[in-house]
Structure formats: structure tokens, C-alpha cells
């Protein structure tokens, strides 16, 4: 399995200039490939492939000498990104979803470049990342690499910080069995309610820092466009967003680690968050809770630890009684489950978590208890 290792980079000013220049070349190449595909379809009804575009790179480098400042495999990865973007576009068209045609990237809107083969153009050695065409970049290496490095991605954040993410192939390290299973119901009042009855309050990181965010955004709006002052204030807004994102991510990491350490079987709701945010009254709170991120962290941590992770259909988990199975409709305002058949009374989210646990165990072949 693949495991990603992320480190902060400390490039010098000259190295930042070189990295910015390489990203700009990648951006222009991306736009060129996109325009080439559009032109081929409009004029000849022809769909270009990755191979057809990547083989033109030697001619492009002869025409535009600045492309030689970027490693050849990074340029090939730009063609691969365009190819993936169009494949995703056609997949959404076939599925009847909103397609979202690939868009041109404006200045400063291309923020990462990937070396598909670790060791070919990039290598991490004793706290220094050796990059082709750039040189040795200092790295804040807080932990050693694990397994066999495969790919390397350099990313520029909107705050101006630089990071490197290295994907490594590692062997799973199964944790000692605990013999315990859990169902997890996520919500807005309680971030996660377990079938054991435990619940974690929703931290609401965006709501907490909303005043700071609004203040910085007002100052940004007041600055004239195209001025250095506006660029400075835009970076301040980005820092507030980054702070919120880091807190939310750290919280999700800690909660998912705590659950994976305790339970052998982890059942969660298979929520369609993209459809849920269409409710404009709850959209901001749902996005702030980041349920999808929490589920993603749970899934990969469970796989690495040798745990069983299962996503179940959330339909009627809040309405069915976890003891007798009687279905009783409830509004969102009803926070207590009171069964009219068996008399079971408990918290609504706890009842849903018990149902999720039961469905998860059944999907794995365990009989209903």
C-alpha cells in the first residue's frame, strides 16, 4: 500500500524564484495542451491522447527554450494531468453528473509539480531534497521515510510556503486484535457518536475563526486591485484559511487514530456530502465538519493497521429502532429516540450508531445480534 510523507521545505530566495519559474512553465504548458485538445476537436473532431501530446515535448522544447528549465518527466506529468482531467470530464458526462469542462489556469493558479519516478530528478538525502534544475533544498524532516519511495510532488501553498510530498510503498503493520467493533454516526451537534455511547463535540473551527476571517476579507476588499497592498492582504486571508484547515485536519487525524487503535471493525455512514451541501441552511456547517476527510483518514489508517473498515448505506439508520427494528419517522429537531414498540429510549445519534454497527457487521458476514 502507499503511504504519503509530507515535509516542509525551506528554499532560499533564489530557489523560490527557480521553483516559481518552473511552475509558471508548467502552467503555460498545461494551457497549451488544453488549447490543443480544444482545437483538435473543433476543427477535426479528433480526441488527442496522452501519448500524442507527450511526444510533442521535444519539439516544444526546441521552440521554447525555457521548457528546458523543467525536468522532462515533470513536463510529461503535465500531459498526464490534462489526460486525467478529460477522462474525469467524460466519466461525469456518462454518469449524468454536472460535467465541469477542464479550465485554463490563470497566472499563479498552478501550484504543484510531480516527479513520477523518485530518484530521477528528486531525492531526499539527510535533510536535503536534491531537485533537478534547482539544487539542494533544505527540508524540515520531522520523521524518516518509510518503505520504498515512488513519487515526489512539490507544492506551493497560497501563503507562500513550500512542501514536498513523497508517496512510499509500505507493508501493512497489523495492530494487535481487540475483538471490538464500532459504528460511527457523524453529525453537526456531535462530530462523531460511537455505538459505545461516547460522543465527540463538533469543534466548528470555521465558526470559531469566522470573525478573524471576515475582518481580513474586508481589508482585502478595500485594497485596490493590482497593488502590492492587496497582494499582502490576500496572503493574510490565506493564512487564516490555512490555520483553520490545519486545525481541522489535526482534529480528524487524532480522532481517526483514537478509533483505529481501539476497534477491529469500523462501520461508518456512506454519506453523499456533495448532495447534502445543497441545503444552504446547513452547507457551511457541513463543510466545516469535514466528514469526508474524517472517513478518508479512517479508511487509510484502518488499512495500514489491518483493521476492517466498511461504509454502509445511511438510509433509515436514524429512524429504525436498534433494538426491535421498528421504523419511526423523526424530524431533525427530535434528538431522542423513543420506540413506540419496545419502549427503548436513548439519544438519536447513539441509536443510529448502533444501527450502523449492525449493518456493518452484517455486510461482513456476521449475523444480526
C-alpha positions as CSV (number, residue, x, y, z in Angstrom):
1,X,0.0,0.0,0.0
2,X,1.0,3.6,-0.5
3,X,1.7,6.0,2.4
4,X,2.5,9.7,1.9
5,X,5.1,11.6,3.8
6,X,4.8,15.3,3.8
7,X,7.7,17.7,4.8
8,X,8.1,21.5,4.9
9,X,10.7,22.9,2.5
10,X,13.0,25.9,3.3
11,X,14.2,27.1,-0.1
12,X,16.4,30.2,-0.4
13,X,15.2,33.3,-2.3
14,X,17.0,32.2,-5.5
15,X,15.5,28.7,-5.2
16,X,12.0,30.1,-4.7
17,X,12.5,32.1,-7.9
18,X,13.5,29.0,-9.8
19,X,10.6,27.0,-8.4
20,X,8.1,29.7,-9.3
21,X,9.6,29.8,-12.8
22,X,9.2,26.1,-13.2
23,X,5.5,26.2,-12.0
24,X,4.9,29.0,-14.5
25,X,6.3,26.9,-17.3
26,X,4.1,24.0,-16.3
27,X,1.1,26.3,-16.2
28,X,1.7,27.6,-19.7
29,X,2.3,24.0,-21.0
30,X,-0.9,22.9,-19.3
31,X,-2.9,25.7,-21.1
32,X,-1.2,24.8,-24.4
33,X,-2.2,21.2,-24.1
34,X,-5.8,22.2,-23.2
35,X,-6.0,24.6,-26.2
36,X,-4.5,21.9,-28.5
37,X,-7.2,19.5,-27.5
38,X,-10.0,22.0,-28.0
39,X,-8.7,23.0,-31.4
40,X,-8.3,19.3,-32.5
41,X,-11.9,18.6,-31.6
42,X,-13.4,21.8,-33.0
43,X,-11.5,21.6,-36.3
44,X,-11.1,17.9,-36.9
45,X,-13.4,16.1,-34.5
46,X,-10.3,14.4,-33.1
47,X,-9.6,13.4,-29.5
48,X,-5.9,13.7,-28.6
49,X,-4.4,11.1,-26.3
50,X,-1.7,11.5,-23.6
51,X,0.8,9.8,-25.9
52,X,0.0,12.1,-28.8
53,X,0.7,15.2,-26.7
54,X,3.7,13.9,-24.7
55,X,5.6,13.0,-27.9
56,X,5.5,16.7,-29.0
57,X,7.5,17.8,-26.0
58,X,10.9,17.6,-27.7
59,X,9.7,20.0,-30.5
60,X,8.1,22.3,-27.9
61,X,11.4,22.4,-26.0
62,X,13.2,23.3,-29.2
63,X,10.7,26.1,-29.9
64,X,10.6,27.4,-26.3
65,X,13.9,27.1,-24.6
66,X,12.5,28.0,-21.1
67,X,10.9,24.5,-21.0
68,X,14.4,23.1,-20.7
69,X,14.4,24.6,-17.2
70,X,12.0,21.9,-16.1
71,X,12.7,18.2,-15.7
72,X,11.4,16.2,-18.6
73,X,9.3,13.8,-16.5
74,X,7.6,16.8,-14.8
75,X,6.6,18.0,-18.3
76,X,5.3,14.6,-19.1
77,X,3.2,14.7,-15.9
78,X,1.6,17.9,-17.1
79,X,0.3,16.0,-20.2
80,X,-0.9,13.2,-17.8
81,X,-2.8,15.7,-15.7
82,X,-4.6,17.0,-18.8
83,X,-5.4,13.5,-19.8
84,X,-6.9,12.7,-16.4
85,X,-8.9,15.9,-16.4
86,X,-10.6,14.9,-19.7
87,X,-11.2,11.3,-18.6
88,X,-12.9,12.6,-15.5
89,X,-14.9,15.0,-17.6
90,X,-16.2,12.2,-19.9
91,X,-16.9,10.0,-16.9
92,X,-19.1,12.7,-15.3
93,X,-20.9,13.2,-18.7
94,X,-21.7,9.4,-18.9
95,X,-22.8,9.3,-15.3
96,X,-25.2,12.2,-15.9
97,X,-23.4,14.5,-13.4
98,X,-22.5,18.1,-13.9
99,X,-19.5,17.7,-16.3
100,X,-17.2,20.6,-15.4
101,X,-15.1,21.1,-18.5
102,X,-11.3,21.4,-17.8
103,X,-10.4,25.1,-17.5
104,X,-7.4,27.2,-18.3
105,X,-5.1,28.0,-15.4
106,X,-4.6,31.7,-14.7
107,X,-1.3,33.3,-13.5
108,X,-0.4,31.8,-10.1
109,X,-3.1,29.1,-10.4
110,X,-0.7,26.2,-11.0
111,X,0.7,25.2,-7.6
112,X,2.3,21.8,-7.9
113,X,4.6,19.6,-10.0
114,X,5.2,15.9,-9.8
115,X,8.3,13.8,-10.4
116,X,6.7,10.4,-11.3
117,X,9.9,8.4,-10.5
118,X,11.6,9.1,-7.2
119,X,15.3,9.3,-7.7
120,X,15.0,10.7,-11.2
121,X,15.2,14.4,-10.7
122,X,14.4,14.4,-7.0
123,X,15.9,12.6,-3.9
124,X,15.8,13.2,-0.2
125,X,19.2,12.8,1.4
126,X,20.0,13.7,5.1
127,X,17.5,16.5,5.4
128,X,18.2,17.9,1.9
129,X,16.0,17.5,-1.1
130,X,18.0,17.4,-4.3
131,X,15.9,18.8,-7.1
132,X,16.8,18.8,-10.8
133,X,17.4,22.4,-12.1
134,X,17.1,23.8,-8.6
135,X,19.8,22.2,-6.4
136,X,19.7,21.2,-2.7
137,X,16.7,22.5,-0.8
138,X,16.6,22.3,3.0
139,X,13.8,20.1,4.4
140,X,12.3,20.1,7.9
141,X,12.4,16.3,8.1
142,X,10.4,15.5,11.3
143,X,10.4,11.8,10.6
144,X,12.3,9.4,8.3
145,X,11.0,8.0,5.1
146,X,9.2,4.6,5.3
147,X,9.2,1.8,2.7
148,X,10.2,2.4,-1.0
149,X,9.7,6.0,-2.3
150,X,7.7,6.1,-5.5
151,X,6.7,9.6,-6.5
152,X,7.6,13.1,-5.3
153,X,5.3,16.2,-5.5
154,X,6.4,19.8,-4.8
155,X,3.6,22.1,-3.8
156,X,3.3,25.8,-3.2
157,X,0.7,27.0,-0.8
158,X,-1.2,30.2,-1.2
159,X,0.6,31.5,1.9
160,X,4.0,31.2,0.0
161,X,5.1,28.1,2.0
162,X,6.6,25.1,0.1
163,X,6.0,21.4,0.9
164,X,7.2,18.1,-0.6
165,X,5.0,15.0,-0.5
166,X,6.7,11.7,-1.1
167,X,4.5,8.6,-1.8
168,X,6.1,5.5,-0.4
169,X,5.1,1.8,-0.9
170,X,5.0,0.2,2.6
171,X,3.9,-3.1,4.1
172,X,0.8,-3.0,6.3
173,X,1.6,-3.3,10.1
174,X,-1.3,-5.0,11.7
175,X,-2.2,-3.9,15.2
176,X,-3.0,-6.4,18.0
177,X,-6.6,-7.6,17.8
178,X,-9.0,-6.1,20.3
179,X,-12.1,-8.1,19.3
180,X,-14.2,-4.9,19.3
181,X,-16.5,-3.4,16.6
182,X,-17.9,0.1,16.4
183,X,-20.5,2.0,14.5
184,X,-20.0,5.8,14.0
185,X,-22.7,8.3,13.3
186,X,-21.4,11.8,12.3
187,X,-23.4,14.9,12.9
188,X,-23.3,18.7,13.5
189,X,-24.1,18.8,17.2
190,X,-21.8,15.8,18.0
191,X,-19.0,15.4,15.5
192,X,-19.0,11.6,16.0
193,X,-21.2,9.4,18.2
194,X,-20.0,5.9,18.7
195,X,-22.1,2.8,19.2
196,X,-20.5,2.5,22.7
197,X,-22.4,5.7,23.7
198,X,-19.3,8.0,23.5
199,X,-19.6,11.3,21.6
200,X,-17.2,14.0,20.5
201,X,-18.4,17.6,20.3
202,X,-18.2,19.3,16.9
203,X,-15.2,21.7,17.1
204,X,-16.6,24.1,14.5
205,X,-13.2,25.6,13.5
206,X,-14.6,27.8,10.8
207,X,-17.2,29.3,13.1
208,X,-14.6,29.9,15.8
209,X,-12.3,31.9,13.4
210,X,-15.1,33.5,11.4
211,X,-14.7,36.9,12.9
212,X,-10.9,37.0,12.0
213,X,-11.7,35.7,8.5
214,X,-14.4,38.4,7.9
215,X,-12.1,41.2,9.2
216,X,-9.2,40.2,7.0
217,X,-11.5,39.8,4.0
218,X,-13.0,43.2,4.5
219,X,-9.4,44.7,4.5
220,X,-8.7,42.7,1.3
221,X,-11.8,44.1,-0.4
222,X,-10.8,47.6,0.5
223,X,-7.4,47.4,-1.2
224,X,-7.1,48.4,-4.8
225,X,-6.7,45.6,-7.4
226,X,-3.2,45.1,-8.7
227,X,-1.4,46.8,-5.8
228,X,1.2,45.3,-3.5
229,X,-1.0,46.1,-0.6
230,X,-3.8,43.9,-2.0
231,X,-1.3,41.0,-2.5
232,X,-0.1,41.4,1.1
233,X,-3.7,41.3,2.4
234,X,-4.5,38.3,0.2
235,X,-1.7,36.4,1.9
236,X,-3.1,37.3,5.3
237,X,-6.5,35.9,4.3
238,X,-4.8,32.7,3.1
239,X,-3.0,32.4,6.5
240,X,-6.3,32.4,8.3
241,X,-7.7,29.8,5.9
242,X,-4.6,27.7,6.4
243,X,-4.9,27.9,10.2
244,X,-8.5,26.7,10.0
245,X,-7.5,23.9,7.6
246,X,-4.6,22.7,9.8
247,X,-6.7,22.6,12.9
248,X,-9.5,20.7,11.2
249,X,-7.0,18.2,9.7
250,X,-5.2,17.7,13.0
251,X,-8.5,17.1,14.8
252,X,-9.6,14.5,12.1
253,X,-6.2,12.8,12.4
254,X,-6.4,12.5,16.2
255,X,-9.9,11.2,16.2
256,X,-9.4,8.7,13.5
257,X,-6.2,7.4,15.2
258,X,-8.0,7.0,18.5
259,X,-10.8,4.9,16.9
260,X,-8.4,2.7,14.8
261,X,-6.3,1.9,17.8
262,X,-9.4,0.7,19.8
263,X,-11.6,-1.3,17.3
264,X,-11.1,-4.2,14.9
265,X,-14.2,-3.4,12.8
266,X,-15.2,0.2,12.0
267,X,-18.5,0.9,10.3
268,X,-19.4,4.4,9.1
269,X,-22.1,6.0,7.0
270,X,-21.5,6.2,3.3
271,X,-22.7,9.9,3.0
272,X,-23.0,11.8,-0.2
273,X,-21.7,15.1,1.2
274,X,-21.8,16.8,-2.2
275,X,-25.5,16.5,-2.4
276,X,-26.0,17.4,1.3
277,X,-24.4,20.8,0.9
278,X,-27.2,21.8,-1.5
279,X,-29.1,22.6,1.7
280,X,-28.0,26.2,2.0
281,X,-29.0,26.4,5.7
282,X,-26.5,23.7,6.7
283,X,-23.9,23.9,3.9
284,X,-21.4,25.9,5.8
285,X,-21.6,23.7,8.9
286,X,-21.4,20.5,6.9
287,X,-18.3,21.7,5.1
288,X,-16.8,22.8,8.3
289,X,-17.3,19.4,9.9
290,X,-15.4,17.7,7.0
291,X,-17.0,14.3,7.3
292,X,-15.4,13.1,4.1
293,X,-11.9,13.9,5.3
294,X,-12.6,12.1,8.6
295,X,-13.8,9.0,6.6
296,X,-10.8,9.1,4.4
297,X,-8.4,9.2,7.3
298,X,-10.2,6.3,9.0
299,X,-10.1,4.2,5.8
300,X,-6.4,4.5,5.2
301,X,-5.4,4.2,8.8
302,X,-7.6,1.1,9.2
303,X,-6.0,-0.5,6.1
304,X,-2.5,0.2,7.4
305,X,-3.4,-1.2,10.8
306,X,-5.0,-4.3,9.4
307,X,-8.5,-3.2,10.6
308,X,-11.8,-3.8,8.7
309,X,-13.4,-0.5,7.5
310,X,-16.9,-0.7,6.0
311,X,-19.1,2.1,4.7
312,X,-22.8,1.3,5.0
313,X,-26.0,2.8,3.4
314,X,-27.2,5.5,5.9
315,X,-30.8,5.2,4.8
316,X,-33.2,4.9,7.9
317,X,-30.4,4.4,10.4
318,X,-31.8,7.3,12.4
319,X,-35.4,6.1,12.1
320,X,-35.1,2.4,12.8
321,X,-35.0,1.1,16.3
322,X,-31.7,-0.5,17.1
323,X,-33.4,-3.0,19.5
324,X,-36.6,-4.2,17.7
325,X,-36.2,-2.7,14.2
326,X,-39.4,-0.7,14.2
327,X,-39.3,2.3,11.8
328,X,-40.5,5.6,13.2
329,X,-40.2,8.8,11.4
330,X,-38.4,11.7,13.1
331,X,-37.7,15.3,12.2
332,X,-34.2,16.8,12.6
333,X,-35.4,18.6,15.7
334,X,-36.1,15.3,17.6
335,X,-32.9,14.4,19.3
336,X,-34.2,11.4,21.4
337,X,-35.2,8.1,20.0
338,X,-38.3,6.7,21.8
339,X,-39.6,3.5,20.3
340,X,-43.3,3.0,20.4
341,X,-43.0,-0.8,20.2
342,X,-40.3,-1.9,22.6
343,X,-40.0,1.3,24.7
344,X,-36.3,1.8,24.0
345,X,-35.3,5.4,24.8
346,X,-31.8,6.7,24.0
347,X,-30.1,9.5,22.2
348,X,-30.9,9.7,18.5
349,X,-27.3,9.6,17.3
350,X,-26.5,6.7,19.6
351,X,-29.4,4.7,18.2
352,X,-28.1,5.5,14.6
353,X,-24.6,4.4,15.6
354,X,-25.9,1.1,16.8
355,X,-27.8,0.5,13.6
356,X,-24.6,1.4,11.6
357,X,-22.6,-1.1,13.6
358,X,-25.2,-3.8,12.9
359,X,-25.3,-3.1,9.2
360,X,-21.5,-3.1,9.0
361,X,-21.2,-6.4,10.8
362,X,-23.9,-7.9,8.5
363,X,-22.1,-6.7,5.4
364,X,-19.0,-8.6,6.6
365,X,-21.0,-11.8,7.2
366,X,-21.8,-11.5,10.9
367,X,-25.4,-12.4,11.8
368,X,-27.7,-9.7,13.4
369,X,-27.3,-9.9,17.2
